[in-house]
Amino acid sequence: MAADCPPDEVFALLDDEYARSLLSATSRQPMTTPELSEQRNTSNSTVYRRLNKLEEYGLVRATYVPGPDGNHRKQYKAQLDELVVSLDGGVFKVSVQTATRAQEFADVVTDLWEGI
């Protein structure tokens, strides 16, 4: 995911109550589309559409896990750590800091510190 995202699209996505609800739910624990659909009382198609957009901007991450029936299922986990909106020369910029990038930075700092 690029650090800078199209501001209009990110604003529109975060203005959407379903997208915010899915981000909130998946920030607590990884969840599948059917789990999210049931918990949020929303259709599977609505959940899929919002998750695809959230994933496109790196706000959620999908992983495959084995299900109880042996089939793999896709789980989603929120990755949003920080959203920065700046105005530079009359142009809005949106920068998304994801949990993954924050963790990578923390790992680098730890490695540097341990090397001292």
C-alpha positions, 0 to 999 in steps of 0.5 A: 500500500502506498503511504499516500492515498487519494484523499477523496476516496479515503474520506468517502470510505471512512464516512461510510458507516459500514466501513467504520463498523467493519474497521471497529469490529476487526480491530478487536479480533480477526473475523470472517465475512460471514461473522461480520455480516451476522454480527453487524446485521449486514448483507454479505455483499455489502461486507465484501464490497467494504472489505475489498475497499478497506483492503485496497488501502491497507486498512485491513489485512486478509489471511487464510485460516483453516476452518472447522470443516477443513476448508480455508477461510479468509479472515480480516484484521484491521491494520489502521494505526494512524491516519494523518491528513495534511494540507500542503499548498492547498492540496490535501494529503492522506497518509495511512500508518498501518499496524504492520508498518508501525511494528516493522519500525519497532522491530528496527528500533529494537534491533538497533538498541540491542546492537548498542 
